[in-house]
Amino acid sequence: MDEINRYKERLQIALTAAKICIFEVDLLQQLYTYFENAEVIFGISGEKILKDVQPFSKLEPVEYRKAASAYFSHPEDEAVIEKAFKDILRGKESTYEARMRAGGSGYVWCRIHATPIIENGVPARMVGVIADISDLREQTENLKKAVNMDAFTELFNKEYAIGLISEILRKSKDLNHALLILDIDNFKNYNDTFGHSEGDKVIKAVSRKIRDTFRETDIMGRFGGDEFILLVRDIKNMQWLNRKLSDLTCFQVGDITCTTSIGISLFPQDAARFKELFAKADAALYQAKAQKGIFIYYHE
């Protein structure tokens, strides 16, 4: 018995150090029967998880899968979870990455490996291992951002910004976004009058102003030269957006008064795809540049 206890103790230490938890599901009964070391990832006990999900066993199979997915995973990872369920029920192992939670905890990026146990020719149980990979994901994202960053402005480069924006538009059709194209007014004059070093300072100052004005979740990129592209995401209040835009159209850079022109198109009202949305924001920018120091929304 002492040897068994020592083995359990060593296993617990190893699981905790590796940020791993283990679970088991009775597939025939649709019942989670075991959840070990959940605290290290989700901050709640396996006992609470088992109690929370126990009522799901009374549901029809499709509803059970939906309930389990909603309890454990992020809505945007629903397709990944559904594929894993199908693989397991076919008797195949499944390894995937998804944002996981339990008992109302915050989401944590995890890698899940699930193995079906075959009895009498059918998958009867499933044993799974959940590993916390949030640190690894963060490092990967930071490296990805560094590679796709415009080093001069510390905003995304053109290609990466467009790719991110296109993907967000594709995935969030039920949210309201604004696509902005911003151009520094009379930028050539800064270079001609004050020199290229002062012109560089203006570009950097505008970049900082953009970062300070909008949120980390918004997409901010340098489109080229003195032009910038932004996607302001999930807008709940247009007055809030208008105040932000006003802050960007005129501000001081040292002794220089800097003005910008901004063209805006709205998703999904103006267009549902990036190409069309960009064309309409660009048309609005053309009108704004005729007056300078203002922002204009696209209109027919």
C-alpha positions, -999 to +999 in steps of 0.1 A: +000+000+000+028+024+008+043+017-026+010+025-043+007+057-023+043+067-033+035+059-069+003+081-068+024+109-051+050+108-078+024+107-106+007+138-090+039+157-089+047+148-125+012+158-137+013+191-118+048+200-131+038+193-167+005+211-163-014+179-174-047+164-163-063+131-172-099+122-177-120+092-187-154+090-203-179+061-204-190+065-240-219+041-238-233+059-208-222+094-220-207+099-185-174+114-174-161+090-147-127+103-139-109+137-138-075+139-122-054+171-116-080+195-131-069+222-106-036+228-122-052+238-155-087+250-146-084+260-110-113+237-099-115+201-087-122+171-108-150+163-084-168+195-093-164+189-130-178+154-127-208+168-108-213+196-133-214+173-164-232+143-148-267+156-160-255+156-196-256+118-196-294+120-198-294+139-231-297+125-266-263+119-282-263+151-304-274+172-275-249+156-252-220+165-275-233+201-278-236+204-240-201+189-233-186+211-260-203+242-245-191+234-210-155+226-219-146+246-251-146+280-268-175+285-293-150+292-321-134+257-316-167+239-320-157+224-353-125+210-339-143+194-310-170+179-332-144+163-354-127+148-323-160+134-311-166+118-345-131+103-346-134+088-312-168+072-320-152+057-351-126+041-328-098+065-339-074+084-316-076+122-318-051+149-310-062+186-313-057+220-298-085+241-285-094+268-259-107+249-229-124+258-196-144+240-169-169+252-143-169+287-157-132+292-155-113+313-180-103+298-213-068+281-215-052+269-247-048+231-244-036+202-264-059+172-260-051+136-269-080+112-266-079+074-271-109+052-274-110+019-256-126-008-277-148-034-260-168-060-279-159-043-311-172-008-303-156+022-286-168+019-250-146+043-231-123+071-238-092+081-219-079+116-225-049+137-216-052+175-214-020+196-215-018+233-208+000+249-238-009+285-232+027+295-226+038+278-258+009+294-278+018+328-264+055+324-274+044+312-308+020+342-313+047+366-301+072+352-327+045+353-354+038+389-346+075+398-346+079+382-381+048+400-394+055+433-378+066+465-396+097+472-376+096+509-381+061+516-368+056+484-346+023+478-364+015+448-385+029+448-420+005+452-450+002+415-459-003+402-424-028+429-415-049+421-446-048+384-438-059+389-402-087+413-412-099+389-439-100+360-415-119+380-388-145+392-413-150+356-424-155+343-389-175+371-373-204+378-396-227+386-367-205+415-353-201+451-364-167+462-375-152+493-392-124+492-418-103+524-417-078+537-442-058+566-428-035+588-447-012+615-433-021+649-449+007+666-469+033+642-458+057+651-486+057+687-472+071+674-438+100+659-456+106+688-479+102+715-451+117+698-421+138+669-435+133+632-437+143+626-401+113+648-390+091+630-415+101+597-399+092+612-365+057+621-378+051+585-391+062+571-357+041+596-339+010+587-359+017+550-353+019+556-315-013+576-317-031+548-335-019+523-309-029+546-280-063+553-295-075+518-302-076+485-284-052+455-285-080+434-301-082+459-330-060+452-361-036+480-368-012+479-398+010+500-419-003+499-455+027+516-470+046+549-467+023+573-448-009+552-451-023+529-425-051+503-424-072+494-393-100+471-384-119+483-353-137+453-341-171+446-324-184+482-323-212+486-299-214+524-300-208+546-330-204+577-309-174+560-292-159+553-326-165+589-338-146+602-307-117+580-315-116+591-351-117+628-340-087+622-318-068+609-349-076+636-374-056+664-357-029+663-330+005+677-322+039+661-330+063+683-311+059+718-327+042+703-358+004+701-361-003+668-378-036+661-396-048+629-412-076+620-435-096+588-428-120+568-449-143+543-432-165+515-444-187+494-421-190+456-419-214+441-427-236+470-439-213+482-467-198+449-477-192+414-463-157+407-479-124+425-475-119+434-511-153+452-514-150+467-479-115+481-487-127+496-520-154+515-502-132+527-474-107+538-501-135+557-519-144+574-486-107+583-481-106+600-515-134+623-504-117+630-470-084+639-486-101+665-507-108+684-475-081+670-452-081+666-414-115+649-414-130+614-414-157+603-438-179+572-438-186+555-472-220+563-486-236+556-520 
